[in-house]
């Protein structure tokens, strides 16, 4: 069947929404560490956020990603799956044909490009709100703008303010770094995930066991984030820049300044947090497609809902 598979989009939406809620506290810690606010290490950051901002501090900036994940996650993973089917139809006359490595590479690259177009504004708003470490008070407008002081009243106000002050380039601040993160990140998630699922599938079976699916997803996520984290640090710093002061002139300048001031340490401290990413915002590589191909196993983030989606929407 060569038609568009809607269960991929639906399962991507459900998996993405769950991943945002579960992963956002870790993503907040990761963003604070990446932006270089002097927290020291992961444990210190966690305790400081809790002491100063309580549990609510871990969920700052979550509403906008949660509201937009329906578009972001479902489109990205739907594009990946349906691109593979299209390539199978064009190359072999059968959309259910197991994808070759070039097909997976092309589909992953296209998914990465789409994720940049949709995800950059979402990430920008999320990070700007996450970096507001001080409580908002009634006389906010009278306070001096110092690092951590609240500038935005919420996600809509943040988006509108950036658009008014900086225009479209401001909304897509960090898009270059996100492109360098997402394209290799998606390739190094989807390809190992598919290969590991194929390797663990029983002979003659349509899909591996659920435990094999989770193992494949975890291994693929660790591989992809090990490569994607350096550019994720750069992206976070660029998107957090410009609110209180401007430090970076662009992606290359941010890379050079970070390396000059911190060496490789700037890309290592938050890696242990990034191994548990919030997929729909941080490159998407913790999730997967609802179906990588017609006879494939469900992806880790969507594995619970994929079978139900297939039944409801008439999938295989």
MIPAKE-417561 format. One record per residue: residue number from 1; residue in one letter; y, z, x of N, C-alpha, C in turn. Coordinates in steps of 0.1 Angstrom, whole numbers. Atoms other than C-alpha are relative to their C-alpha. Last residue first. Layout:
% residues N
(NUM,'a',(Y,Z,X),(Y,Z,X),(Y,Z,X))
...
This chain:
% residues 316
(316,'x',(14,0,-4),(-33,93,-9),(-6,14,0))
(315,'x',(3,5,-13),(0,96,-28),(-15,1,3))
(314,'x',(9,11,-1),(5,98,-65),(-3,-6,13))
(313,'x',(-7,13,-2),(37,118,-66),(-10,-12,1))
(312,'x',(-10,2,10),(22,150,-81),(6,-14,1))
(311,'x',(6,1,13),(-10,148,-61),(10,-3,-11))
(310,'x',(8,12,1),(6,139,-28),(-6,-2,-14))
(309,'x',(-10,12,2),(33,165,-33),(-8,-12,-2))
(308,'x',(-6,-1,13),(6,192,-38),(9,-12,-3))
(307,'x',(10,4,9),(-12,181,-7),(5,0,-14))
(306,'x',(3,14,0),(20,181,13),(-11,-4,-10))
(305,'x',(-4,7,12),(32,215,2),(-4,-14,0))
(304,'x',(4,-8,12),(14,238,27),(3,-8,-13))
(303,'x',(14,0,3),(15,213,55),(-4,7,-12))
(302,'x',(2,4,13),(52,206,53),(-15,1,-4))
(301,'x',(-9,-6,9),(64,224,83),(-3,-3,-14))
(300,'x',(0,-14,0),(33,216,103),(9,7,-10))
(299,'x',(-8,-6,-11),(30,180,93),(0,15,-1))
(298,'x',(-14,-5,4),(3,168,70),(6,6,12))
(297,'x',(-1,-14,5),(-27,150,86),(14,3,-3))
(296,'x',(-4,-10,-10),(-28,113,87),(-1,14,-6))
(295,'x',(11,-9,-1),(-47,89,65),(3,11,10))
(294,'x',(7,-2,12),(-17,69,52),(-12,10,1))
(293,'x',(5,12,5),(5,75,82),(-9,2,-12))
(292,'x',(-4,9,-11),(26,102,96),(-6,-14,-2))
(291,'x',(12,7,-4),(23,120,63),(4,-10,10))
(290,'x',(10,-4,10),(47,147,52),(-13,-8,2))
(289,'x',(0,8,12),(66,140,84),(-11,5,-9))
(288,'x',(7,13,-2),(70,167,109),(1,-7,-13))
(287,'x',(7,4,12),(88,199,115),(-8,-12,3))
(286,'x',(9,-10,4),(98,217,146),(-8,-3,-13))
(285,'x',(13,2,-6),(114,187,161),(-10,11,-3))
(284,'x',(11,3,10),(142,185,137),(-14,0,6))
(283,'x',(7,12,-5),(168,182,165),(-12,-3,-9))
(282,'x',(0,1,-15),(182,217,160),(-10,-11,4))
(281,'x',(-12,0,-7),(193,215,124),(-1,-3,15))
(280,'x',(-9,10,7),(163,206,102),(14,-1,7))
(279,'x',(2,14,-1),(140,221,127),(10,-9,-6))
(278,'x',(-3,3,14),(153,256,131),(0,-15,-1))
(277,'x',(-12,6,4),(136,261,165),(2,0,-15))
(276,'x',(2,-2,14),(110,286,176),(12,-5,-7))
(275,'x',(13,3,3),(107,274,212),(-4,3,-14))
(274,'x',(1,14,5),(144,274,212),(-14,-4,-3))
(273,'x',(-3,0,14),(144,312,215),(-2,-14,-6))
(272,'x',(11,-7,7),(124,311,247),(4,2,-15))
(271,'x',(12,9,2),(147,283,259),(-11,8,-8))
(270,'x',(3,1,14),(178,304,254),(-12,-8,-3))
(269,'x',(-1,-13,7),(182,317,289),(-5,-1,-14))
(268,'x',(13,-7,0),(170,284,306),(0,13,-9))
(267,'x',(10,7,8),(196,257,301),(-13,8,-1))
(266,'x',(-6,2,13),(226,277,314),(-9,-7,-10))
(265,'x',(1,-11,9),(205,290,342),(5,-2,-14))
(264,'x',(10,3,10),(203,256,357),(-2,11,-9))
(263,'x',(13,6,-6),(235,262,376),(-9,-3,-12))
(262,'x',(12,-7,3),(260,285,359),(-13,-5,6))
(261,'x',(-2,-14,2),(295,275,368),(-12,9,-1))
(260,'x',(-8,-6,-10),(290,241,383),(1,15,-1))
(259,'x',(8,0,-12),(261,232,360),(8,7,11))
(258,'x',(11,-9,2),(281,241,329),(-9,2,12))
(257,'x',(-5,-14,-1),(312,224,342),(-11,10,-2))
(256,'x',(-4,-3,-13),(293,192,350),(5,14,1))
(255,'x',(12,-1,-8),(274,190,317),(4,5,14))
(254,'x',(6,-12,4),(306,197,297),(-13,3,9))
(253,'x',(-8,-11,-5),(325,170,316),(-7,14,-3))
(252,'x',(2,0,-14),(297,145,309),(7,12,6))
(251,'x',(13,-4,-3),(297,153,272),(-2,2,15))
(250,'x',(11,8,5),(334,152,267),(-14,5,5))
(249,'x',(-6,13,4),(368,166,277),(-11,-9,-5))
(248,'x',(8,12,-4),(355,202,277),(7,-13,-5))
(247,'x',(5,0,-14),(374,235,278),(-5,-13,4))
(246,'x',(7,13,-3),(396,235,246),(-4,0,15))
(245,'x',(-5,7,-12),(406,269,233),(-8,-12,3))
(244,'x',(-8,-10,-6),(401,290,201),(7,-6,13))
(243,'x',(-5,-9,10),(386,263,179),(10,10,5))
(242,'x',(-12,5,7),(384,235,204),(5,9,-11))
(241,'x',(-13,1,-7),(349,241,217),(11,-5,-9))
(240,'x',(-7,-13,1),(320,253,195),(14,-1,6))
(239,'x',(-4,-3,14),(309,217,190),(7,13,-3))
(238,'x',(-10,10,4),(310,209,227),(5,3,-14))
(237,'x',(-13,-4,-7),(292,241,236),(11,-9,-4))
(236,'x',(-6,-12,6),(265,235,210),(13,4,6))
(235,'x',(-4,3,14),(259,199,221),(7,12,-6))
(234,'x',(-12,7,-1),(257,209,258),(6,-3,-14))
(233,'x',(-10,-9,-5),(231,236,250),(14,-7,1))
(232,'x',(-4,-8,11),(212,211,229),(10,10,4))
(231,'x',(-10,7,8),(213,187,258),(4,7,-13))
(230,'x',(-12,2,-8),(195,212,280),(11,-7,-7))
(229,'x',(-9,-12,-1),(171,223,252),(13,-3,8))
(228,'x',(-12,1,8),(157,188,244),(10,11,2))
(227,'x',(-8,11,-5),(130,186,272),(14,0,-7))
(226,'x',(-2,-2,-15),(115,220,267),(8,-11,5))
(225,'x',(-12,-8,-3),(122,215,230),(2,4,14))
(224,'x',(-12,7,3),(99,185,227),(12,9,3))
(223,'x',(-3,11,-10),(70,201,246),(14,-6,-3))
(222,'x',(-4,-5,-13),(72,233,226),(3,-10,10))
(221,'x',(-13,-6,1),(74,215,193),(4,6,13))
(220,'x',(-10,11,-1),(44,193,202),(14,5,-1))
(219,'x',(0,6,-13),(23,223,210),(10,-11,2))
(218,'x',(-6,-10,-10),(33,242,179),(1,-6,14))
(217,'x',(-14,-1,2),(27,211,157),(7,10,9))
(216,'x',(-6,13,-5),(-7,204,172),(15,1,-2))
(215,'x',(1,1,-15),(-18,240,168),(7,-12,6))
(214,'x',(-10,-9,-5),(-5,241,132),(0,1,15))
(213,'x',(-14,6,3),(-24,209,124),(10,10,5))
(212,'x',(-2,10,-10),(-56,222,141),(14,-6,-2))
(211,'x',(-3,-7,-13),(-55,254,121),(3,-10,11))
(210,'x',(-14,-6,0),(-51,233,89),(3,7,13))
(209,'x',(-1,-12,8),(-83,213,98),(14,5,0))
(208,'x',(5,-12,-7),(-80,177,110),(1,13,-9))
(207,'x',(-11,-8,-6),(-75,147,87),(-7,12,7))
(206,'x',(-13,5,2),(-94,118,72),(11,8,7))
(205,'x',(-8,-8,9),(-128,126,86),(14,-6,-1))
(204,'x',(1,5,13),(-152,101,102),(9,7,-11))
(203,'x',(5,14,0),(-155,121,133),(-2,-4,-14))
(202,'x',(15,1,0),(-135,153,128),(-4,-15,-1))
(201,'x',(6,4,13),(-98,151,136),(-15,-2,1))
(200,'x',(7,-11,7),(-87,171,166),(-6,-4,-13))
(199,'x',(10,-6,-8),(-79,141,188),(-8,11,-6))
(198,'x',(11,10,-1),(-61,123,160),(-11,6,9))
(197,'x',(7,0,13),(-40,154,153),(-12,-10,0))
(196,'x',(8,-12,1),(-32,158,190),(-7,1,-13))
(195,'x',(11,1,-9),(-21,122,193),(-9,12,-1))
(194,'x',(9,10,6),(1,124,162),(-13,-1,9))
(193,'x',(5,-5,13),(18,156,174),(-11,-9,-6))
(192,'x',(10,-10,-3),(22,143,210),(-7,5,-13))
(191,'x',(11,6,-7),(40,112,195),(-11,10,5))
(190,'x',(9,8,9),(60,129,169),(-12,-6,7))
(189,'x',(7,-7,10),(75,156,191),(-10,-8,-8))
(188,'x',(9,-9,-6),(83,139,223),(-5,11,-9))
(187,'x',(12,8,-6),(97,109,205),(-10,10,6))
(186,'x',(9,5,10),(118,132,183),(-12,-7,6))
(185,'x',(6,-11,7),(133,150,212),(-10,-4,-11))
(184,'x',(12,-5,-8),(138,119,233),(-7,11,-7))
(183,'x',(8,12,-2),(161,105,204),(-13,4,9))
(182,'x',(9,3,12),(174,139,193),(-9,-12,3))
(181,'x',(10,-10,3),(189,153,225),(-10,-4,-10))
(180,'x',(8,-2,-12),(207,124,240),(-10,11,-2))
(179,'x',(8,12,-1),(220,115,205),(-10,1,12))
(178,'x',(11,-1,10),(231,151,200),(-9,-12,1))
(177,'x',(10,-10,-5),(250,150,233),(-11,1,-10))
(176,'x',(7,6,-12),(268,118,221),(-11,9,6))
(175,'x',(10,10,5),(274,132,186),(-7,-6,12))
(174,'x',(13,-3,-6),(291,163,201),(-11,-10,-4))
(173,'x',(0,-5,-14),(322,160,179),(-14,4,4))
(172,'x',(11,5,-8),(313,139,149),(1,5,14))
(171,'x',(13,-2,8),(335,158,124),(-12,-3,9))
(170,'x',(2,-14,0),(363,158,150),(-13,4,-7))
(169,'x',(5,-3,-13),(360,120,155),(-3,15,1))
(168,'x',(14,3,-1),(364,117,117),(-6,3,14))
(167,'x',(5,13,5),(398,133,117),(-15,-1,1))
(166,'x',(6,8,-11),(408,162,140),(-5,-14,-5))
(165,'x',(-6,-2,-13),(431,184,119),(-5,-10,11))
(164,'x',(-15,1,0),(423,173,84),(7,0,13))
(163,'x',(-3,13,4),(386,167,90),(15,-3,-1))
(162,'x',(3,9,-12),(382,199,109),(4,-14,-3))
(161,'x',(-10,-2,-10),(400,218,81),(-2,-9,12))
(160,'x',(-12,6,4),(379,202,53),(11,2,11))
(159,'x',(1,14,0),(346,209,70),(14,-7,-3))
(158,'x',(2,4,-14),(355,245,78),(0,-15,1))
(157,'x',(-13,-2,-7),(369,251,43),(-1,-5,14))
(156,'x',(-9,10,6),(337,237,28),(13,0,7))
(155,'x',(4,13,-4),(315,258,51),(9,-11,-5))
(154,'x',(14,4,4),(333,291,46),(-3,-14,4))
(153,'x',(4,-9,11),(366,309,50),(-14,-3,-4))
(152,'x',(4,7,12),(373,294,85),(-6,9,-11))
(151,'x',(-10,11,3),(393,308,113),(-3,-6,-13))
(150,'x',(2,10,11),(374,341,117),(11,-10,-2))
(149,'x',(-7,-3,12),(380,358,151),(-2,-11,-11))
(148,'x',(8,-8,10),(352,353,176),(7,3,-13))
(147,'x',(14,3,2),(375,341,204),(-8,9,-9))
(146,'x',(8,-4,-12),(411,349,197),(-14,-3,-2))
(145,'x',(13,7,-1),(435,333,172),(-7,3,13))
(144,'x',(1,10,-10),(462,359,167),(-14,-7,1))
(143,'x',(6,-4,-13),(461,377,134),(1,-12,10))
(142,'x',(-10,-6,-9),(485,370,106),(-5,4,14))
(141,'x',(-9,10,-4),(463,344,88),(11,6,9))
(140,'x',(5,9,-11),(435,369,88),(10,-9,5))
(139,'x',(-12,5,-7),(455,395,68),(-4,-9,12))
(138,'x',(-10,6,9),(428,400,42),(12,-6,7))
(137,'x',(-9,-10,7),(401,406,67),(10,-7,-8))
(136,'x',(-13,6,6),(372,385,80),(7,10,-8))
(135,'x',(-1,0,14),(347,403,102),(13,-6,-5))
(134,'x',(-8,-12,5),(345,393,139),(0,-1,-16))
(133,'x',(7,-13,-1),(317,371,153),(7,12,-6))
(132,'x',(-10,-9,5),(329,337,141),(-7,14,0))
(131,'x',(-8,-6,-11),(307,317,164),(11,9,-4))
(130,'x',(8,-9,-8),(281,311,137),(8,7,11))
(129,'x',(1,-12,7),(307,295,115),(-8,11,7))
(128,'x',(-14,-6,1),(317,269,141),(-1,13,-8))
(127,'x',(-3,-6,-12),(280,263,148),(14,7,0))
(126,'x',(9,-11,-2),(270,256,112),(4,8,13))
(125,'x',(-4,-11,9),(300,234,106),(-8,12,2))
(124,'x',(-14,-4,-4),(293,213,137),(5,12,-9))
(123,'x',(1,-9,-12),(255,212,131),(14,5,3))
(122,'x',(7,-13,4),(260,198,96),(0,10,11))
(121,'x',(-9,-8,8),(286,172,108),(-6,13,-4))
(120,'x',(-11,-5,-8),(261,161,135),(11,8,-7))
(119,'x',(0,-14,-5),(231,160,113),(12,5,8))
(118,'x',(0,-10,11),(235,129,92),(2,14,5))
(117,'x',(-10,3,10),(244,103,118),(2,10,-11))
(116,'x',(-13,-2,-6),(225,120,146),(11,-3,-11))
(115,'x',(-3,-14,0),(194,123,124),(14,3,6))
(114,'x',(-4,-4,14),(194,86,117),(4,15,0))
(113,'x',(-14,6,3),(194,78,154),(5,4,-14))
(112,'x',(-10,-7,-8),(165,102,160),(14,-5,-2))
(111,'x',(-2,-13,6),(144,88,132),(11,8,7))
(110,'x',(-8,3,12),(150,53,146),(2,13,-7))
(109,'x',(-14,3,-4),(138,65,180),(9,-2,-12))
(108,'x',(-6,-12,-4),(107,81,164),(14,-2,5))
(107,'x',(-3,-9,12),(98,50,145),(7,13,4))
(106,'x',(-11,7,8),(102,28,177),(3,9,-12))
(105,'x',(-12,-1,-8),(81,52,198),(12,-6,-7))
(104,'x',(-4,-14,1),(54,55,171),(13,2,8))
(103,'x',(-5,-2,13),(52,17,169),(5,14,-2))
(102,'x',(-14,6,1),(51,13,207),(5,2,-15))
(101,'x',(-11,-8,-7),(22,39,208),(14,-6,-1))
(100,'x',(1,1,-15),(1,21,182),(11,8,6))
(99,'x',(-12,5,-8),(1,33,146),(-4,0,15))
(98,'x',(-4,-11,-9),(-33,37,127),(11,-6,10))
(97,'x',(5,1,-13),(-33,9,101),(5,11,9))
(96,'x',(8,-12,-4),(-24,22,67),(-6,-1,14))
(95,'x',(-8,-11,-3),(4,-3,63),(-7,13,4))
(94,'x',(6,-12,7),(-21,-32,66),(9,12,4))
(93,'x',(2,3,14),(-10,-67,75),(-6,12,-8))
(92,'x',(14,1,3),(-15,-59,111),(-3,-4,-14))
(91,'x',(8,3,-12),(19,-63,128),(-15,-3,-4))
(90,'x',(-5,12,-7),(42,-65,98),(-10,-4,11))
(89,'x',(1,11,9),(23,-41,75),(4,-13,8))
(88,'x',(14,3,3),(17,-16,103),(-2,-12,-8))
(87,'x',(5,6,-12),(54,-18,113),(-15,-4,-1))
(86,'x',(-6,13,0),(64,-11,77),(-5,-8,13))
(85,'x',(8,8,10),(40,18,75),(5,-14,1))
(84,'x',(14,3,-6),(54,32,108),(-8,-8,-10))
(83,'x',(-1,10,-11),(90,28,95),(-14,-3,6))
(82,'x',(-1,14,6),(80,45,63),(2,-11,10))
(81,'x',(13,4,6),(68,76,81),(0,-14,-5))
(80,'x',(10,1,-10),(99,79,104),(-13,-5,-6))
(79,'x',(-2,12,-8),(124,71,77),(-11,-2,10))
(78,'x',(4,11,8),(109,97,53),(2,-13,8))
(77,'x',(14,1,0),(111,122,81),(-5,-11,-9))
(76,'x',(5,2,-14),(148,116,87),(-15,-2,0))
(75,'x',(-3,14,-4),(157,111,50),(-6,-2,14))
(74,'x',(8,10,7),(139,142,38),(2,-14,5))
(73,'x',(15,0,-3),(152,164,65),(-8,-10,-7))
(72,'x',(3,1,-14),(189,155,63),(-15,-1,3))
(71,'x',(-3,14,-5),(194,148,26),(-5,-1,14))
(70,'x',(7,9,9),(176,179,12),(3,-15,4))
(69,'x',(13,3,-5),(187,198,42),(-8,-10,-8))
(68,'x',(1,14,-4),(223,196,31),(-14,-4,5))
(67,'x',(-4,9,11),(225,227,9),(-2,-15,5))
(66,'x',(10,-1,11),(205,248,34),(3,-10,-11))
(65,'x',(13,7,-3),(225,235,63),(-10,1,-11))
(64,'x',(-2,15,-1),(258,244,45),(-13,-7,4))
(63,'x',(-1,7,13),(246,278,33),(2,-15,1))
(62,'x',(13,6,5),(233,290,67),(2,-8,-13))
(61,'x',(1,14,0),(266,294,85),(-12,-6,-6))
(60,'x',(-13,7,1),(262,331,92),(-2,-15,1))
(59,'x',(1,11,9),(226,343,86),(14,-7,-2))
(58,'x',(10,9,-4),(222,365,116),(-1,-13,-9))
(57,'x',(-5,8,-11),(255,382,110),(-10,-10,5))
(56,'x',(-7,12,5),(243,393,75),(5,-9,12))
(55,'x',(10,11,3),(217,416,91),(8,-13,-4))
(54,'x',(11,-3,9),(245,438,105),(-9,-12,-2))
(53,'x',(-2,9,12),(277,423,121),(-11,3,-10))
(52,'x',(-14,3,4),(285,446,151),(1,-7,-14))
(51,'x',(-9,-11,0),(252,464,157),(14,-3,-6))
(50,'x',(4,-10,10),(229,436,146),(10,12,-1))
(49,'x',(-3,6,13),(248,409,166),(-3,10,-11))
(48,'x',(-15,0,1),(248,432,197),(4,-6,-14))
(47,'x',(-5,-14,3),(211,440,193),(15,0,-2))
(46,'x',(5,-4,13),(201,403,191),(5,14,-4))
(45,'x',(-7,7,11),(224,393,219),(-5,4,-14))
(44,'x',(-13,-5,1),(210,420,242),(8,-7,-11))
(43,'x',(0,-13,6),(175,410,234),(13,6,-2))
(42,'x',(4,1,14),(181,373,241),(1,13,-7))
(41,'x',(13,6,3),(200,378,274),(-3,1,-15))
(40,'x',(9,-4,-11),(234,385,289),(-14,-6,-2))
(39,'x',(10,-9,6),(255,384,257),(-10,4,10))
(38,'x',(2,-12,-8),(285,370,276),(-10,10,-6))
(37,'x',(-9,-11,4),(298,345,251),(-3,13,7))
(36,'x',(-4,-7,-12),(282,314,268),(10,11,-4))
(35,'x',(-14,1,-1),(280,290,239),(6,8,11))
(34,'x',(-4,13,-6),(243,286,245),(15,-1,2))
(33,'x',(4,1,-14),(236,323,240),(5,-13,6))
(32,'x',(-8,-10,-7),(255,325,207),(-2,-1,15))
(31,'x',(-13,5,-1),(238,293,195),(10,9,7))
(30,'x',(1,11,-9),(203,306,203),(15,-6,2))
(29,'x',(1,-6,-14),(210,339,186),(1,-11,10))
(28,'x',(-13,-7,-3),(222,321,155),(0,6,14))
(27,'x',(-9,11,-3),(191,297,156),(14,6,3))
(26,'x',(2,4,-14),(169,327,157),(9,-10,5))
(25,'x',(-4,-12,-9),(185,341,125),(-3,-3,15))
(24,'x',(-14,-1,-3),(183,305,110),(4,13,8))
(23,'x',(-4,2,-14),(146,299,115),(14,3,3))
(22,'x',(8,-8,-10),(131,313,83),(6,0,14))
(21,'x',(-1,-14,3),(158,301,59),(-7,9,10))
(20,'x',(-14,-4,-2),(162,267,76),(1,15,-3))
(19,'x',(-3,-2,-14),(125,262,79),(14,5,3))
(18,'x',(7,-12,-4),(118,268,42),(4,3,15))
(17,'x',(-7,-11,7),(145,242,32),(-6,13,5))
(16,'x',(-13,-3,-7),(132,217,58),(7,12,-6))
(15,'x',(2,-6,-14),(96,220,46),(13,3,7))
(14,'x',(6,-14,1),(106,215,10),(-2,6,13))
(13,'x',(-10,-9,6),(129,185,17),(-5,14,-1))
(12,'x',(-10,-3,-10),(104,169,41),(11,9,-5))
(11,'x',(6,-10,-9),(77,172,15),(9,4,11))
(10,'x',(1,-12,8),(99,153,-10),(-5,11,9))
(9,'x',(-14,-6,1),(109,126,15),(-1,13,-7))
(8,'x',(-5,-4,-13),(73,120,26),(14,6,-1))
(7,'x',(5,-14,-3),(61,122,-10),(5,4,14))
(6,'x',(-10,-10,3),(84,92,-18),(-5,14,3))
(5,'x',(8,-12,4),(62,67,0),(10,12,-2))
(4,'x',(-6,-13,-5),(80,34,-1),(-7,12,-5))
(3,'x',(-12,-5,6),(57,5,-9),(5,13,6))
(2,'x',(-12,1,-8),(33,-11,15),(13,5,-6))
(1,'x',(-12,0,8),(0,0,0),(12,0,9))
